[in-house]
Amino acid sequence: MRDPGAETAYLFRHAMLRDAAYSLQLPGDRGVLHALALLLIEDVLGDDTSASAGELYAHAKTAAEVLPGNDGQRMSEKELHYARQAADHARDNYNPREALAFYDLVLEHPLADPGQKFDALFHGGSVLRFGGNFADALERYTRAGKLAGDDLRRSQLAGEQAEVQREIGDATSAQAGYEQCLELARKARDRAQEGLALGKLATLLHGAGRLDEAEARYGQALAIHRELGNRFQEGIVLGNFAALRQWQGRLDDAEQAFQAALKLQEETGNARFHAVTLGNYATLQSALENSARARELYEESIRQNRRLGSRRPLATFLSGLGAVDVHEDRYDDALERWREALAIHREIGSRPGVMSTLSNMAAVLLDQGELERAQACAFEARDILETVDLPRQEAPLRSVLGKLARRLGDLELAEQEFRRSLELFGRVNNPSGEATQHANIGNVLEASGRHKEAEAEFARADELASRIGSESLKRDIENARRGA
């Protein structure tokens, strides 16, 4: 056994003796000692008590249980105060279990007023959402809704509920929630909440392929956060805006925005979104065909998201790293990462995540000649389409279904799936995806003997690839032409 060291041994003996000293006292005297300990610690710490709030809560609770009259009432008030502070401190330091335990203590406290109970339910729901516990988060938000006494709180709640709906693939409800969040924020005349609502709505619009609308909302959100000097929120929006710039094909602008966002997130201590932005930045590096840098960034993002307990981003970036593995012909590694990602998405109830991951797995299994397994993954993903409206996720899945039909010799179905994929990639403004589908359609048309039509499709694919400037895309198009 490792020697704990003299200082650690001293502290342990001191703690044991202190506990014994408390236990030997009569209840009334013990309450006085706990109250005295609390006051002495407060005096030493001054205003900065958050890191010791849990200990102060324990002293206040014990004192409140035994002290009579006004003294007991005062200790009970401190008990509630430190329970709230300990919960917020645990939340801000990414300790979800402790945060939820203290929020529950706030809810049970007899002195907690409706506003304090709302905060405990609202923040507890956010802790659960970040951990991917969407059903439990929604349950807390529903309870909080009964206590939301003003437009600002109702706006905050609508925004959080919309976040969960977006995560589980209910884009229609999510958009309605974000718009309600924005409307209530403006009604409350709270500029900070308005900026937050605009940023959330922009992210949804981005995911739906409504890029011009998303850009406008991001711009409005950034202007408000900068006006208010809110660098924390500015860093979040700038990271999401960088991802939009990448989707628009403005890769140099995206690079600059990612670097600025990461710097802001580091300076403001925003560990959770820093981990997400690292993963999104890795996606940009992958698009730039810088595989080594992409792998490095994905691995760091995955490490940070594991530490923070951020389940959905963890699964997302495991999938991203799997795509890098495929690019480097490390197919077994890719499938292993995707299996882990799939398990997480299933656990947290993320239908978009399940569908995307199954689509990725089907594509690789098909390339490896494992037709039955590929078919099983692709068809399970296709079944999810009946429950969601997610064009960004549906577009690549339709492409996989087209390849599967092509492999099975059903050229008519393959063409239908590729054309549906082409339509969806156009809807979400993804020219790279459009180029790939033009090449896939050309491949099917060539195999069907429709040579002139096929050449027209390949020409459109070449034109888009030249405009984008992607060498890997050009290779994919050439492979489709040769494989016809």
N, C-alpha and C positions, 0 to 999 in steps of 0.2 A: 504494500500500500504506500502511495506517495506521501511524504511528510507534508502536512498542510502548511507548515511554517509557523513561527512563533506568533506573528501578528494575528493570523487566522485563528489559531488555537486560543489566543487571549480573547478575541472577539466572541468566539463560541462560548467560552466559559462565562464571559460577562453576560451574554444573552441568557444563558441558563440560570445564572444567579439572579438576574433581574426578574425573570419569569417566576422563579421561586419566591422572590421577595414580594411580588404582587400577590401570589397565591396564598401566602401566609397571613395576609391582612384580612380583617373583617370587611364585609362587602362595602360598607360606607367608607371606611378608610381607603380601601382599594380604589373606589371611585375618585376620592380626593387625590390619590397619587397619580391616577391616569390623567385627571384634569390638570394637575400640576405639570406632569410630563408634557402634555400637549402645549400648555402655555410657554414652557421653557423652550421647546423646539420651535414654536412660532417666533419667539423672541430672537432666537439665534438665526433663523432663516429669513426673517423679514417678510417681504412680499413674495419671494420666490419659493413657494411651498409645493409646487406641482410635483416635483420628483419624489417628495416625501408624503404626498397626499394619502396614500394607502395606509401608512403607519399612523398618520394623524387621524384618519377616519377610525382606525381601531381604538385609539385612545379615547376619542370622543364618544364612540358607541358604548364602550364599557362604562365611562363616566356617566353618560346619560341614563343608563339602565339603573343606576343605584343612587344617584344624587337627587335630592328632593327639590320641589319648588322651582324657583327661577334658575337655580344653578343647573338643574337637570334639563330645563327648557333650553338654556343657552348651549349646553353641550349637545343637545339633540339638533339644534340649528347648525352647529359646527359639523356634526356627523353628516348631515345632508350636504353641506357645502363641500366637505372633503370627498364624499362619495362622487359628486359631480366632477370635481377636479381630478380625482384619480381615474375616472372613466375617460375623460378627455385626454389625460396624459397617456394612458395606455393606448388609446386610439391613435394619437399622434405619433406614438413610438411603435406602431404596428404590432401591438400585442392584443389581438382580437378577443381571445378568451377572457383575459382580465378586464378588458373594456366592457364586454357584454355583462360580466358578473357585476361590475359596479353600476352599469346602467340599470340592471334589474334591481339593485339595492335602492337606487333613486326611485324607481317606480313603486317600490313597496314602502317607502318612507312615509309616515303619517303627515309630515309637514310639507311634502312636495306639492306644489300648486300645479294647476293644469299646464301652464307654460313650461315648467320644469319637466313634467311628465312627457309633454310633446317633444322636448329636446332629447330626452332619454330614448324615446321610441324612434325618433327621426335619425339620430346619430347611431343608435344601435342597428337600425335598418341599413344604414350606409356601411357599417362594419361588415354586416352579413353580405351585402351586395358585393363589396370588394373581394370577399372570400368566395364568391360564386354561389352563395346560399340564397338563390333568388326567391324561392317559395317562402322561406322564413322572413326574408327582407320585406316582401309584399305584405305579409301578415302584420308586421310591425307598422308599416306605412298605413295600412288600413286602420289600425288602432289609433295611430297618430292623427289621422284625418278627423276623428271625432273631437280632437282637442285643438285643432288649428283655428285659433281665434281671430286671425287677421289675414289680410291679403298677402303679406310677405311670407308668412308661414305656409299658406296655401300654395303660393308659387314655388317655394322650396320643395314642398311635398310632391307637387305635380311633376317637377323636374326629376326628382329621384325615382318616382314610379315609372316615368317615361324611360329612364335609363335601363331599368329592369326589362321593360317591354321590348326595348331595342335589342338587348342582349339575348332574349329568348326568341327573337325573330318576328315579333308582332309590330311591324313597321308602321302600320296604320294607326294603332293605338298610341305608339310612341310619338308620332308626329303630332297627333291631337294633344298629347300631354305636354310636349315641348311648347306648342303654341299657346296652351293655357298657362304654362309657366311664364312665358314672355308677357302675355296679356296682364296677368296678375302682378308681375313685377312692375310694369309700367303704371298700373292702377295704384300700386303702393308707393310709386315714385321713388323706388330704390334703385339707383343707378348700378350699384355693384351686382345686385341680383339680375338686373336687366342684361348686363354684360355676360353673366354666367349663362342665362337662358339663351342668348344669341349664339354663344359658343356651342352649346349642346345641340341647338337646332341645326347649326351649320354642319356638325358632324353627321347628323342623320341625313341631311340633304346630300352631303358628299357621298355617303354610302349608297344613296339612291341614284347616283349619277347625275344629279342636278347641280353641276359644278359651278355654273355662273351664280346661282342663288347661294350656294355654299360660300363662295368667295366673298360675296357681298356681306353675308352674315358674319363671317370671320373678321372682315374688315371693320364692321361696326363694333364687334366685341372687343377687338384689339384697341380701337379708339377709346372706348369707355374705360378699359383697364388702365391704359396709359394716362388718361385724364385723371383717374383716381389714384394713380401711383401704385396700383395693385400688381406688383411684379410677379407674385405667385401665380395669379390667374393668367397674366400675360404669357408666362412660360408654358402653361398648359395649352392655351389657344394657339400659340406660335408653333408648338410641336404638331398639333393637328393640321394647322395651315401648311406646314412643310409637307405633310403627307398628301394634301390636296395638290400642291405644286408638282409633286412627283406624278400624281395621277394625270395631271394636265400635260405631262411631258416636258415641263420646265425644270429640268434636272439641276441646272446650276443654281437656280433660285431655291430649289428644294434643299440642296446641300447647305447653302448659306442659312436658310431658315432652321434646319435641323441643328446646326452648330450653335446658332443664337439661342434656340430653345433649350438645348442641353446646358448651356452656360447659365441661363436664367434659373433653370431648375436646380442646378448645383448651388447657386448663390442663395436661393430661397429655401433650400433644404427639402425640396419636393421629391422625396425618394421614389414614391409610387409612380409618378408620371415620368420621372427620369428613366426608370426601368422600361416603361412603355415606349418612350421616345427612342431609346437605344435600339429596341427591337424594330421600330419603324425605320430608323436610320439604316439598320442592317438590310431591310428590304430595298432601300434605295441603292446600297452598295451592290446587292445582288443584281439589280436591274442594270447597273453599270458594268456588270460582269467582273466585279472585283470580289471573287469568291473568298479569298483569304480574309479580307477585311470584313466581309459579311459574316463569315463564320465566327470571327472574333467578337463582333458586336452581338450576334445572336446568343452566343454562349454567355456573355456577360449579362445580357438582359434576362436570360433564363435563370442564371444564378441569383440575380437580384429579385426577380419575381417569386422564386421559390422562398427566399428569405422573408419576403414581405407577405407571403401567403396569398398573392394575387393569382387566383386560379385561372381565370379566363385568359389574361395576357400570357400566362405561362403556356397554356395549350396553344395559343395563337403562334407564339414564337418557336415552340417546338416544331410546329408544322413548317414554319419558315426555314428553320435549320434543316428540316427534312428535304426541302426543295434544293438547298445547297448541296446536300448529300447526293441527290439525284443528278445534279449538274456534274458532280465529280464521280459519277458511276458507283456510288456507295449505296446500293439499293437496299441492302439488308439494314443498314443504319437508318435509312430514311423510314422504312417500314416500322422499325422499332420505335422511333420517335413518334410516328403517327399513331401507333397503337396507344402510347401513353397519352397523347393529345386527345385521342378519341375517348379514352376512359374518362378523362377530366370533363370533356364536353358533355358526355352522357350523364355524369354525376351531377353537374350543375344545371342541366336542362337547357343547354344552348343548342337549339336546333340548327342555327346557321353554322355553328362550329362542327357539329356532327356531320352535316351535309358536305361541307367543304373538305373535311378530313377523309371521309369515305370516298369522295371524288378523287382526291389525290392518290389514295391507296389503289383505287380501281385503275387509274392511268398507269401506274407503275406495274401492277400485277399483269395488266394487259400487255405491256411492253415485254414482260418476262415470259409471256406465253401461258400464264396461269389463268386460263379463260374462265373457269367456273368461279374461282375466288373473285376475279375482277367483276364478273357479272353480279355476284351476290352483293358486293360493295356498291356497285353502280345502281342496282335496282333498289337497295335500301335507301340510298341517297335520293333517288327519284321519288320514292314514296313520301319523303318529307316535303317535297315541293307542293303537295296538296294542302299543306298546313301553313305555308309561309309565302310571302311575296318578296323575294330577295334576288333581284336581277344580277347583282354582282356575283353571288354564289351560284346562281342557276346557269350563267353563261358558260363557265368552264365545265360544269357537269354535263350540259347538253353536248359539248364537244366530246367528252369521254363516251357518252352514250352513242354518238355518231361513230366514233372509232370502233366501238364494240359491234355495232350493226355492220360496219364495213368488214370487220374481221369475220363475222358470221355470214357474209355474202349478201346481206340485204341492202343493196345499193340505194333503193328508193327511201328506206327508212334512214339510212345514213345521211343522205342528202337533206332530208327533212330536219334531222337533228342539227346538222352543221348550219343550216340556214337559220334555224331558231337561235342557235348560239351566236351567229353573226348579228342577228337583230338585237339580241340582248347586249352584246359587247358595244354595239352602236348606241344603245339606249343609255349605257353608263359611261360613254365617252372613253372607250379603251381601244385606241387604234392598233395596238399590238395584238390584242385578241381578235380584232377584225381581220388583220392581215393573215393570221393563222387560219381563221375559218375560210377566208377566200381560197387559201391553198388547199385546205381539206376538201372544200367543194370541188375545186379543180381536179383533185385526185379522184374523186368519185365520178365526176363527169368523164374524165379520160378513160376510166375503167368501163364506163357505160358506152364508150364509142362516140361521145359527143365532143369531139376534139376541139372544134372552134370555140364552143362555150367554155371548155376547160381552159384553153389558152387565155381567154379573156379574164377568167378568175385568177389565174396565176399572174397575169399582168397587173391586176389590182393589188394583189398581195405584194408584188415586187415594188410597186409605187409606194405603198404604205411603209414597207420596210426601209426603203431608201430615205423617206422623209423622217422616220424615227432614228435611223442610223444605228440599228442594232445588228451586230454581226451574227449573234446566235439566232435571231429571228430569220435572217437571210438563209442561214444553214437549214433551219427547220422547213422553210419554204422549198428549198432545193431538194431536201429529202422527200417532201410530199410529192414533188414533181417526178422524181426518179422512181418513187414507189407506186406510181399510178399503173 
